[in-house]
């Protein structure tokens, strides 16, 4: 990977001018980056009864999710996965919102919600089969109320809205949550889902993880107002939460889910966070963003923030952290072994089911591909 110098990046970087911190709207925050508890009259009640054990559980969730994510990235670099979309830096937004859900709530994710999948009890190794190309997801969506990953940008918000409308018609008191990114907020599907959910008062929470970059496009190139304010134009509330604060993410999502379950309709939650790594393993963020920006966000690391709070509150000791490190390494080994035990993808599967009864053009393409594969002396394609 070629890393350009800061000077070489500056001309391209200036095209996407970043807003200064003073222009950013306030957000809901319960833990500062230094790990200090901040009082909030509106949202404190949603985490007032949280126990030290539950706080340690949130920390464990984030650490293990990050470890799994790092292992998946390494496996892709070693050629075991075709692609990987990292969640590095977004653990608090995902774990906080994921732990706010009830078992009977239903989740519609994108392709980066590995932390939410963890909260829903989806085996991490099942997530990797799709990125290896050996299955289309690997888990039963109805077994965990966690839909299969959605690659098409923004379409899952329509699926979530339709499902939520059905939940309301069934008279259930459960809620639906749809995850998407700041880039997806520019898609027409998302605008349509906002319209339908508002008109039909659907019990759905739109959880937007604003990680600042839609691949290489900064958020300010997509909107002239903060993303959460878009909800106002559709007739339902929006709130911005510190997405690197797991307590705030938990509290705000609980509030939004309760609104949905009680018949008050949709809510847009903008989790203001940062994508610490690349968009996917095919991306090189050094081409479009400055190292200084990442360094500034590293100081707001969600895991370090909660650890500081746990230590300052005497809710966790060195024994807990050491035991968790051992568990983390064990998870990494299990993931590696599981992926390497998976079969190689069937290269010819992409020609199946394109047409119900076959097609001459597909047959021709299959034959051409077979001839290409056969051209390699070792019998294996590149």
N, C-alpha and C positions, 0 to 999 in steps of 0.2 A: 504493500500500500504506500503510495507516495504522499508524503505530508508536505504541503506547501509552507513556505515561511509566512509569518504574519504580514510582512510587507507585501508579499505577492497576493495575499487574500484581500487586502484593503480595498482595492478598486471595485471588486465585485460586491464586497460587504457593504459598501456605502449605498448601494442601490436599494437595500432594505433597511432603512433607518429605524433603529429601535426606539421605543418610547422611553423616556426617563422614568425612574421609579415614582417621581412626584406626580405623574399624570395618571398613575394606575389607581383604579377605584379600590376602596377598602374591601377586604375579604374576611370571611369568618375564620378566626384562628383561635385555637384553645391551647396549643403548645407553640412557643416561639422556637426559632432555630437553635437557641441555646438550651432548650429543654425546660423552660419555665412555663408553669401553668398560667393561662390568661383567663380571667372570668368573662363570661358572656351571658347576660341575663336571658337571652332568647334561647340559647342552645345548650346551656349547662345541664338542664334537666334531662337531656337525652343521654348523658353519660354520668349522671350523678351517682348512680348505683353501681358503677363499674368497679370491680374488685381488683386487688393486686394480681391475683391469678389470671384474670382476664386481660390485664395490661401485659403481663408476661406472654400470654397467648398471642396477642396482637404482634408483639415483638418477634416471637417465634415464627409466626406466619410470614412476616416480612423477610426475615433472615433466610428461611428455607425457600421462599419464592425466589429471592435473589440468587441463591445458590443453584437452584434448578435452572434459572434463566442463564446464568453464567456457563453452566455445563452444556446447555443446548447450544449456546454460541460457539463454544469450543468444538463441539461435535460437528457443527456445520463447517467450521474451518478445517476440520480433519476429513471432510468429504462424506460424513455419515448422514448429513441432512442436506437437502437441496437448498433450503432457505430457512432463516429464523428471524422473527420480529421480536426484538428485545423490549422488556418493560423497565429496564434499568432506570431508576429514579422515580418511577410511578407506583412503587409498592404501597405507599400509604393510601393513595386514592383508591386503589383496587382492594386492598385488605380492609380498609375502613368501611367502604361501601358494601363490600361482600359480606362482612360480618353483621351489617345492619339488616340483612335479608332474613326473612323467615323461610322455613323449609317449603312452604306452599307458594312462595313467590316464584316468578319465572324470569329467567335471565336470557337476554339476547345480546351476545357479545360480538366484537369484531374478531380480529385475529391476534390481539395482543393482551387479552384479558387472562393471562396465566395465573395471576393472583386471585382473581374472582373464581376461576376454575378450581383452584386449590380450596377456597372457602366452600365451594359447592360439593367437595368430595370427589372430584374427577381425578383419577390417577394421573400424575404428571406424565407418565410414559405414554398415555393415550394421546396426549397432545402432539407427541413427536411423530406418530405414524403418518399424519397428514403431511408434515414437513419433510418426511422421508419419501413420500409418494407411495406408501403401501396401503393406505386406506383413506376414506373421506372424512375421518373424524375419530372413529374408534370408540365412541361412547354413545349410549342411548340417551338422547336429550331428555326424555321423560323420566329417566331413572334418577336424575339429579335436578330436574327443572332447569337445566342449563343447555341452551340450544347449541348446535354445532357452530364452529367458527364461521364467520362470514367474511369473505375476501372482497366482495363487491362493496365499494365504499358507500356507506349510508343506507343501504337497502334494508338492513336489520331494524332500522327505526320504524319502517312501515310494517314489518312483520310483528314487531312488538306492539304497535298501535292496534293492529287488527286483533292480535291475541288478547290485548287488554279490553277491547270492545266486547269480545266474546266472554271474557271473565265477568264483565259487568252484566251482560245479558243473562249469564248463568246465576247471578245473584251471589257470587262468591265474594269474600272480603279480602282476597289476596291481591297483591300488586304485581306489576310487571316493570322491569327495568331494562333500558336499552343503553348500551355503551357505544360511544363513538368518539372520534377525535376532532380536533379543531378544523382539520382539513375537510372532514365529512360534513361539517356544519354548513359548508358552501354548496352542498349537493341539493338538487331539487327534491329528492326523496325525503330528505330531512324536513324541508319546508312543508311538504305535503303531509308528513306525519304530524307535524305541529298543528296544522290546520284541522285534520281529522280528529286528533286527540282532544283538541279544545272544543270543537263543535259537539262531539259525542261524549265529552266529559270522561274520557277514558282513564282508568286507574294506572297510569304509566309515569315512570320517572325517566327523564332523558338525562343520562349522566355523561357529560362531555369532558373528556380528559384533554384539557388544553395544554399540550406539552410544548407549545410555542412554535413548532415547525411541522408543516404539512410536507413531508420530505424536505425539500429545500426552500419552501415558501414560508416566510414568517407570518404570524397571525395578522399583523397590521396590513398585509396585502390582501386580506380576505374580508376584513370588516373595519368600519370606521367607528364602531362602538364596541365595548366589551361584549363578549359572546353571550353572557347570561342576560343581557338587556334585550336580546332578540325575542325572548319569550313575551315581553310586553306587547309587541305588535300582534301576537296571536291570542292574547287574552288570558295568559296564565303566568304565575310568578316564576322568576329566575333568581338564583342566588349564586354568588361566587364564593368558593371555599378554598382555603389553603390546601392544595392537593398534596403537599408534603407533610401535612399534619394528620396523622391517622385518627386522632381523637375528633378533630373537627370534621373529617370526612365521614366518620361513623355517625356523629351527631346530626349533621345536616341531611345525610341520606335517611336516617331514621325518621326525621321530621317529614321529609318529602314522601316517604313510603306511607307514613300514617295519614297524610293528606289524601293520598291515592286510595287507601283502603276505606277511608271514611266518606268517600264520594265527592271529594273536593276537586278531583280532576288531576291533570298533568302538572308536572314541575320540571323546570330545567335547572340542573345543577352543573355549574362550570367548576371543575376541579383544576385550579390553576397550579400547574406542575411543570416539569421539564423532562424532556427525553435526553437522558445522559449519554446514551449511545447513538448508534446509527438508526435510521428509520428501519432498515432491515440489514441483513448481512451483505446485501448487494450495494449498499450505500456507503459513501465516504463523506461524513459531515464536515471534515476539515476543508472541503471544497467551498462551503458556503457559510460557515459560522466560525467565529473567533474562539480561540482557546480560553480567552478571558471570560467569556460568557459562561462556559461550562464550569470554570473554576468558581465563579460567583455562586452558581447553583449547588456546587458540591458542598459549600458551607451550609446549605439548607437541607442536607441529606436527611431523608425521612427516618432511616433506621438509627443513625447517630442521634437524632433529635429525641427519639423515644428512649434510647439507652441513657442519655443524660438525665432524662426525667426519672427513669427507674432507679438510677443510682442515687440521685439527689433525694428521692423519696424513700430510700431504703426498701424498695419493693423487689430488688433483685441483687444477688451477690455474685461473686466471681465463680462460684460453683455452678450457678445457673448458666452463665455465659459459656463456661468451659464445656458443660454437658451439651449445650446447644451446638457448639462448634463440632463436637463429635457426631451429633445427629446430622449436621449439615454435610459432613464428609461422607457419611453413610448414604445419604440421599444422592450425592453426586456419583458414588460408585454404583448404586442401584440403577440410576438413569443411564450411565455409560453401558452397563452390562445389558440392560433391556434393549437399548437401541442397536447395539452390535449383534444382538440375537435376532433382530428383525430381518426378514427376507429382503433381498434387493427388489426394487420396484420392477414391475412388469412393463418393459418399454413399449410393448405393443397394446397395452390397455387403452391408450388414448384413442385408438381407432375403433374401439367397441362402443356400441350404443349411440353412435352419432346419428344413425338412422335406424328405424325399427326393422326394416327389411334389407339393410345393406345398401351400398351405393357404389357405382362403378368408379367414381372419382376417389372415394375412400379406399377402395381396393387397389387402385393404382398407387396412391400415396403409401399404403402399407407395403406394397411390393418395393417401391423405391427406398423406403426406410430399411426394409430387410436387406436389400442389396448394400446399402450404406453400412449397416452393422456388419455384414459379412466381409466388408473390405478391410477390416482390422485383422491383423495377423494372429492376434491372441484371442479372437472371437468375441471381444468385448468392445462396445462403442466407447467413444471418448466421454 
